[in-house]
Every structure is written in structure tokens, then in C-alpha cells.
């Protein structure tokens, strides 16, 4: 019997996880999102947001030089 090894999919972070990592409030994140300054988000059918780990990491890299 052979077990297929699947490549791990890009982790989807909750808004709470992202806000905790960035040390910002939800309202700050929503403000950034309204202004087009937040990382790319996935909006689920229930209205919740998810952020791919790779999108957050890329967003952080892009903003590193601006600091």
C-alpha cells in the first residue's frame, strides 16, 4: 500500500490570527482594507475573512522597506 504525500496547501489565517500577529485591532485592519492597504483577503460565503500565509508574508516583505 502506498500513501500519497500531498503538498501542504497554503495556510489560511483568520482575521484574529492576522491581527494578533500584526498587533493591530480589527478596526485598524478593516480601515487598512477599506483604503486598499491590507494584505489580500478571501471573503467566505458567511462573510468571514481569511488571509493566505503567503499573501501576508509577501505584504510584510513589501512594507519592510517602507519602515
N, C-alpha and C positions, 0 to 999 in steps of 0.2 A: 504494500500500500504506500502510495506516495502522497505526501502532504504538500499542497501548493503553497508557496511562500508569496504572499501578496505584499506589494509595496505599500507602506503606510500612506494613507491619504493625508492631505494637508489638514492639520488640526483646525477645527472651527472653535473660536473662543467666544464666550458670551460677552455681552457688554459689561457686566460686572467684573469679569476677569480682566478685560482690557483696561477698564477704569482703575482697577486696583494696581495693575502693572504700571500704568502711567501716573498713578497717584493724582487723578483728577476726579471731579464729581461727574455724575451722569449729565447734569445740566451743562457742564463745560463741554463734555463730549458732544451733546446734541447741538450746542452752539457752534462748535467747530464743524459739525456735519452740515448744518444749515448754511455755513459760509464756504463750504467746499474745502475745508482744511483738515478733515478727519481721514483716517485710512478707509479704503474701500470696504463697504459693508454688504452683507447679504441680508435682505429682508425676507423673513419667513412668512408663510401664509397667515400665521397668527399675529403678525406684526413685530415679533421679536427680531433683534438684530444679531448677526454672527459676523465675526471678522476672522478671515483666514490668517493663520500664524504667519505665512509668507507675506501677506499683504501688510500686516502690522510691522514685520521686520523690515520690509522694503521702505515703508513710510518712515520708520525711525531712521534708517540709513539716509534717506533723502533729507531729513531735517537735522541730521547731525552737523553738517557744515554750517547751517544757518545759526547754530547756537553760539 
